[in-house]
Amino acid sequence: MTGEQEEEEVTTGFNLLRPRLEEERRHLTEQLDQLEADARPTELRREGSPFGKREEEATESFELEKRLALEKRIKTQLAEVEYALCKFEQGTYGLCDSCGQPIDPDRLEALPQAKLCMNCKTQQAKNAKGKSSPG
């Protein structure tokens, strides 16, 4: 296989990943919409024992924290997908943001929104681990 044929095959494979990213964007957007729709107003509280209101408030607070954490995770994932789709538009999809080298197609197949090649991702993880260690 010539280099040109190989590049064309990789590009075709990338084009198959774009619909997956678009579907993931749609799915994440729906999840965010559903979270917002499910958020129940705090005015709707049950009356009962003197501790009922406090228990209700604690439960609401816990549920709010869970919802906000989930919302943050979904928004982060959505931003990653949007970024990958933007890279398609710019013609840079499949290139590592750090070193500029091509990202392994198998990595992109597993994680279409990957921004870093495995070497750079491994180095990033090592650097992060080293910063969190004392001394």
LODOTI-596207 format. One record per residue: residue in one letter; z, y, x of N, C-alpha, C in turn. Coordinates in pm, whole numbers, padded with zeros to 5 digits, always signed. Layout:
<atoms>
aZYXZYXZYX
...
</atoms>
This chain:
<atoms>
m+00000-00117+00084+00000+00000+00000+00000+00124+00089
t-00084+00219+00057-00089+00342+00137+00025+00434+00096
g+00052+00531+00177+00159+00627+00147+00131+00702+00019
e+00002+00733-00005-00035+00805-00127-00010+00719-00251
q-00045+00590-00243-00022+00499-00356+00129+00485-00382
e+00205+00474-00275+00350+00459-00288+00410+00584-00352
e+00365+00703-00310+00416+00827-00368+00379+00837-00515
e+00257+00796-00550+00213+00799-00690+00298+00704-00775
e+00331+00586-00720+00414+00489-00792+00555+00545-00815
v+00611+00610-00716+00745+00669-00729+00741+00781-00833
t+00637+00866-00828+00624+00975-00925+00614+00920-01066
t+00537+00814-01085+00526+00752-01217+00662+00701-01263
g+00738+00640-01171+00873+00594-01204+00963+00709-01245
f+00951+00823-01176+01030+00941-01210+00996+00989-01350
n+00868+00984-01384+00826+01030-01517+00885+00943-01627
l+00917+00819-01596+00983+00732-01694+01130+00769-01710
l+01187+00833-01609+01328+00872-01615+01347+00999-01698
r+01246+01081-01706+01258+01207-01780+01294+01184-01927
p+01227+01092-01998+01268+01068-02138+01412+01018-02149
r+01459+00941-02050+01599+00897-02051+01692+01016-02040
l+01658+01111-01952+01741+01231-01937+01738+01314-02064
e+01622+01327-02125+01612+01404-02249+01692+01338-02361
e+01689+01206-02368+01767+01134-02469+01917+01150-02442
e+01955+01145-02315+02096+01164-02278+02141+01305-02316
r+02054+01405-02294+02088+01543-02332+02111+01550-02483
r+02023+01489-02561+02036+01490-02706+02167+01422-02749
h+02196+01309-02686+02318+01233-02719+02443+01314-02686
l+02448+01376-02570+02564+01455-02530+02582+01578-02620
t+02471+01640-02656+02477+01755-02746+02533+01714-02882
e+02490+01598-02931+02544+01547-03058+02693+01520-03048
q+02738+01464-02935+02880+01438-02916+02960+01568-02920
l+02909+01672-02854+02978+01801-02855+02984+01857-02997
d+02873+01849-03068+02870+01897-03206+02971+01822-03292
q+02980+01691-03272+03073+01609-03349+03218+01645-03317
l+03247+01668-03190+03383+01709-03151+03423+01839-03219
e+03331+01933-03222+03360+02061-03286+03381+02043-03436
a+03301+01957-03497+03312+01933-03642+03442+01861-03676
d+03488+01774-03585+03609+01695-03611+03738+01772-03585
a+03729+01883-03514+03850+01961-03483+03908+02012-03614
r+04026+01961-03647+04084+02001-03775+04173+02123-03757
p+04172+02209-03854+04254+02331-03842+04402+02297-03832
t+04474+02376-03753+04617+02351-03735+04700+02396-03853
e+04641+02472-03947+04718+02517-04063+04751+02401-04157
l+04675+02295-04150+04696+02183-04242+04805+02092-04185
r+04928+02125-04215+05042+02046-04166+05116+01986-04283
r+05168+01869-04259+05250+01806-04363+05391+01860-04356
e+05450+01870-04471+05591+01909-04477+05672+01782-04494
g+05789+01781-04439+05873+01661-04450+06007+01689-04388
s+06048+01600-04301+06178+01614-04237+06178+01737-04147
p+06297+01785-04110+06304+01902-04022+06232+01878-03889
f+06222+01750-03848+06155+01718-03722+06006+01695-03743
g+05965+01680-03867+05825+01651-03899+05730+01754-03843
k+05768+01881-03856+05682+01988-03809+05666+01982-03657
r+05776+01958-03587+05769+01948-03441+05686+01827-03397
e+05708+01716-03466+05629+01595-03434+05481+01621-03459
e+05453+01686-03570+05315+01720-03605+05254+01812-03498
e+05331+01911-03455+05281+02003-03353+05257+01931-03220
a+05346+01840-03186+05330+01764-03062+05206+01677-03070
t+05186+01614-03184+05067+01530-03203+04941+01615-03195
e+04943+01730-03261+04828+01819-03259+04800+01867-03117
s+04904+01898-03043+04888+01944-02906+04826+01833-02820
f+04876+01712-02838+04823+01598-02763+04676+01575-02798
e+04644+01578-02927+04506+01558-02972+04415+01669-02919
l+04465+01792-02917+04387+01904-02865+04358+01883-02716
e+04459+01842-02640+04440+01817-02497+04337+01708-02474
k+04346+01601-02553+04247+01492-02541+04107+01543-02573
r+04096+01620-02680+03965+01670-02723+03907+01764-02617
l+03992+01852-02563+03945+01945-02461+03901+01873-02334
a+03975+01770-02295+03937+01692-02177+03803+01622-02200
l+03787+01563-02317+03662+01496-02351+03548+01597-02356
e+03574+01711-02416+03472+01817-02426+03430+01863-02286
k+03527+01879-02197+03497+01921-02060+03410+01817-01990
r+03445+01690-02006+03368+01582-01943+03224+01581-01996
i+03208+01595-02127+03075+01594-02187+02994+01715-02139
k+03059+01832-02133+02988+01951-02086+02945+01937-01941
t+03028+01874-01858+02992+01851-01718+02872+01757-01710
q+02875+01649-01788+02763+01555-01789+02636+01624-01840
l+02650+01705-01943+02535+01776-01999+02476+01871-01895
a+02560+01940-01821+02512+02032-01717+02436+01955-01609
e+02483+01836-01573+02415+01753-01472+02278+01710-01522
v+02269+01670-01649+02143+01629-01708+02047+01748-01716
e+02098+01863-01760+02015+01984-01767+01962+02021-01628
y+02046+02008-01527+02005+02039-01390+01893+01945-01346
a+01907+01816-01376+01804+01718-01339+01672+01752-01409
l+01679+01788-01536+01557+01826-01609+01495+01953-01549
c+01578+02044-01505+01530+02166-01439+01457+02130-01309
k+01512+02033-01236+01447+01989-01111+01311+01928-01140
f+01296+01861-01256+01164+01811-01296+01067+01928-01307
e+01111+02034-01375+01026+02152-01396+00987+02217-01263
q+01079+02217-01168+01055+02280-01038+00978+02189-00942
g+00965+02061-00980+00895+01966-00894+00981+01914-00780
t+01113+01929-00792+01203+01885-00686+01287+01764-00728
y+01257+01708-00846+01335+01593-00891+01316+01478-00793
g+01426+01410-00762+01422+01296-00671+01450+01333-00527
l+01471+01461-00500+01504+01505-00365+01651+01542-00359
c+01715+01503-00251+01858+01531-00230+01881+01681-00218
d+01980+01731-00290+02015+01874-00284+02072+01913-00148
s+02125+01819-00076+02189+01850+00052+02092+01843+00169
c+02025+01728+00185+01939+01709+00303+01790+01722+00271
g+01753+01721+00144+01613+01736+00106+01531+01609+00114
q+01594+01500+00156+01523+01373+00165+01513+01308+00027
p+01415+01219+00009+01403+01150-00121+01527+01065-00151
i+01568+01069-00277+01678+00984-00324+01619+00848-00357
d+01687+00743-00320+01640+00606-00345+01610+00589-00494
p+01490+00542-00529+01455+00522-00670+01554+00433-00745
d+01614+00335-00677+01713+00249-00743+01836+00331-00784
r+01873+00427-00700+01987+00515-00733+01952+00599-00855
l+01832+00653-00858+01790+00734-00973+01777+00650-01099
e+01736+00526-01084+01728+00437-01200+01867+00415-01259
a+01966+00400-01171+02104+00378-01217+02168+00507-01266
l+02136+00619-01202+02197+00748-01235+02088+00856-01227
p+02009+00871-01334+01894+00963-01329+01929+01107-01294
q+02053+01149-01316+02091+01286-01284+02149+01301-01144
a+02135+01198-01059+02188+01204-00922+02127+01322-00848
k+02213+01399-00777+02168+01516-00701+02163+01489-00552
l+02236+01384-00510+02248+01356-00367+02201+01214-00335
c+02142+01198-00216+02110+01064-00169+02242+00993-00135
m+02235+00865-00115+02359+00788-00089+02429+00834+00040
n+02350+00867+00142+02413+00913+00267+02494+01041+00245
c+02435+01136+00176+02505+01263+00151+02621+01245+00053
k+02603+01157-00046+02711+01131-00141+02829+01065-00070
t+02800+00971+00019+02905+00904+00097+02978+01004+00185
q+02901+01093+00249+02962+01196+00335+03048+01290+00253
q+03001+01327+00133+03078+01414+00044+03211+01348+00006
a+03205+01218-00025+03326+01145-00063+03424+01138+00055
k+03371+01115+00175+03458+01110+00294+03524+01245+00318
n+03446+01352+00303+03501+01487+00324+03608+01518+00220
a+03584+01481+00097+03681+01506-00010+03808+01426+00014
k+03793+01303+00059+03909+01217+00085+03990+01274+00202
g+03922+01322+00304+03990+01378+00420+04067+01504+00388
k+04015+01583+00295+04083+01708+00258+04210+01683+00177
s+04210+01573+00101+04326+01546+00015+04438+01474+00091
s+04407+01423+00209+04509+01353+00287+04598+01454+00358
p+04730+01427+00362+04820+01519+00433+04798+01513+00583
g+04813+01628+00647+04807+01637+00792+04671+01627+00840
</atoms>
